């Protein structure tokens, strides 16, 4: 169906009049519109905090304060694998924690070569040579930090065994005692209870 020029012009004029009547401008730039506050509830106005908590989890690491091991909850990206909290422990107290009196006995340069969960629910930690260069009280305290932090990773763990260059190494318990292991035998895992003297009463079971 053909439309005459007069009808086309009339239709165009009517459309322009309708737009003006509706209050719409003819500017090429977009115009801001006021939106009622209750359209977007304040609870979801800022989702950054929600997204952060959704992708983070907290795991305990243990540092010394006033001669006792104290749990510190550290935020870690999820999912968390066995090595993440241990490497976080190796980084030592933060500046604020150090100012508050927290300290670590683990020597700088210590590295986690490997960490795994064995079939009997025992955690194996392979350390580099730097860790084994410390002796005496410092080795006791550093061992305690590793055992408590690792034990918090797995529920009902049977303890922690340590390795150097693929060979098991027996570390001292909280009293400084080292198990005498017959040649060819595997050392007993160290547990939280072995360091009860260095922990708050609520930590040891």
C-alpha positions in Angstrom: 0.0 0.0 0.0 1.4 3.4 -1.0 1.5 6.4 1.4 1.2 9.8 0.0 3.8 12.5 0.8 1.2 14.5 2.7 0.2 11.6 4.9 3.9 10.8 5.5 4.6 14.4 6.7 1.5 14.4 8.9 2.5 11.1 10.5 6.0 12.4 11.2 4.6 15.6 12.8 2.2 13.6 15.0 5.1 11.4 16.2 7.2 14.4 17.1 4.3 16.0 19.0 3.8 12.7 20.9 7.5 12.6 21.9 7.4 16.2 23.2 4.2 15.5 25.1 6.0 12.5 26.9 8.7 14.8 28.0 11.5 13.2 26.0 14.3 15.5 24.8 15.8 15.4 21.4 19.4 15.7 22.7 21.8 13.1 21.3 23.4 12.6 24.8 21.8 10.2 27.2 19.8 11.7 30.1 20.1 10.5 33.7 17.0 9.2 35.3 16.3 9.3 39.0 15.8 5.7 40.3 13.9 5.1 43.6 16.2 3.9 46.3 14.1 0.7 47.1 14.7 -0.7 43.6 18.2 -1.8 44.4 18.4 -2.8 48.1 21.5 -1.7 50.0 22.4 -5.3 50.9 23.4 -6.0 47.3 24.6 -2.6 46.3 28.3 -3.5 46.8 29.2 -7.1 46.0 33.0 -6.8 46.3 33.1 -7.9 49.9 30.8 -10.9 49.2 32.9 -12.0 46.3 36.1 -11.7 48.4 34.7 -13.9 51.2 33.4 -16.4 48.7 36.8 -16.9 47.2 38.7 -16.9 50.5 39.0 -19.3 53.5 40.7 -19.1 56.8 43.3 -21.6 58.2 45.3 -21.5 61.4 49.0 -21.0 61.6 50.9 -21.1 64.9 53.5 -18.5 66.1 54.9 -17.9 69.6 53.8 -15.2 72.0 54.9 -15.1 75.6 56.6 -18.5 75.1 53.5 -20.3 74.0 52.1 -21.2 70.6 49.1 -19.1 69.6 46.8 -19.8 66.8 46.5 -17.1 64.1 43.8 -17.3 61.5 45.1 -16.5 58.0 43.0 -15.8 54.9 43.9 -18.0 52.0 42.5 -18.2 48.4 40.2 -21.2 48.0 40.6 -24.1 47.3 43.4 -24.6 49.9 45.9 -27.3 49.4 48.2 -28.8 52.1 51.2 -26.6 51.2 49.4 -23.2 51.3 49.0 -22.8 55.2 52.5 -24.2 55.7 54.1 -21.7 53.2 52.1 -19.0 54.9 53.6 -20.1 58.2 57.1 -19.9 56.7 56.5 -16.2 55.8 56.6 -15.4 59.5 54.5 -13.0 61.5 53.2 -9.9 59.8 54.6 -6.5 60.8 51.6 -5.8 63.1 51.8 -9.3 64.6 55.5 -8.8 65.3 54.7 -5.5 67.0 52.2 -7.3 69.1 54.8 -9.8 70.3 54.4 -12.7 67.9 57.6 -14.5 66.8 58.6 -17.6 64.8 61.4 -20.0 65.5 61.5 -21.3 61.9 64.7 -20.0 60.2 64.5 -17.7 57.2 65.1 -19.6 54.0 63.2 -22.7 55.1 61.2 -24.2 52.2 58.5 -26.9 51.9 59.9 -29.2 49.2 56.9 -31.4 49.3 53.9 -32.2 51.5 51.4 -35.0 51.2 48.8 -37.0 53.0 49.7 -40.6 53.4 47.3 -43.5 53.4 47.2 -43.8 57.2 46.1 -40.2 57.5 49.7 -39.1 58.4 51.1 -35.9 56.9 54.5 -36.0 55.4 56.5 -32.8 55.1 59.8 -32.6 53.1 62.0 -29.7 54.2 65.1 -28.3 52.8 68.5 -28.3 54.5 68.1 -24.8 56.0 65.6 -26.0 58.6 67.9 -28.7 59.9 70.7 -26.2 60.6 69.0 -25.0 63.7 69.5 -26.9 67.0 68.4 -27.1 70.6 65.4 -25.0 71.8 64.9 -23.3 68.4 64.5 -26.7 66.7 62.0 -27.8 69.3 60.0 -24.6 68.9 60.2 -24.6 65.1 59.1 -28.3 65.0 56.1 -27.5 67.2 55.0 -24.7 64.8 55.1 -27.0 61.8 53.3 -29.9 63.6 50.5 -27.8 64.9 49.9 -25.9 61.7 50.0 -29.1 59.6 47.7 -31.0 62.1 45.1 -28.3 61.7 44.8 -29.1 58.0 43.4 -32.6 58.4 40.8 -33.8 60.8 41.7 -36.9 62.8 45.3 -36.8 61.5 47.7 -39.4 63.0 50.5 -36.9 63.1 53.4 -35.5 61.0 56.6 -37.1 59.8 59.5 -35.1 58.3 61.9 -35.8 55.5 65.2 -34.4 54.3 66.3 -35.4 50.7 63.8 -38.2 50.7 64.9 -39.8 54.0 62.8 -39.6 57.2 64.2 -37.4 59.9 63.0 -37.6 63.5 62.5 -34.2 65.2 62.3 -33.5 68.9 59.1 -33.3 70.8 58.2 -30.5 73.2 60.5 -31.9 75.9 63.4 -32.1 73.5 63.2 -35.9 73.3 64.1 -37.7 70.1 62.8 -41.2 69.4 65.4 -43.8 68.8 64.3 -45.5 65.7 65.9 -48.9 64.8 67.5 -49.0 61.3 65.0 -49.7 58.6 62.0 -48.6 60.8 59.8 -45.6 60.1 59.8 -42.9 62.9 56.6 -42.4 64.9 54.6 -39.3 63.7 54.7 -36.3 65.9 51.4 -35.0 67.2 49.9 -32.0 68.8 50.0 -33.8 72.2 53.8 -34.1 71.9 54.0 -30.3 72.2 51.4 -29.8 75.0 54.0 -28.0 77.1 54.3 -25.3 74.5 50.6 -24.8 73.8 47.6 -23.3 75.5 45.5 -25.9 77.3 42.7 -25.7 74.7 45.1 -26.6 71.8 46.3 -30.1 72.9 43.7 -32.8 73.0 
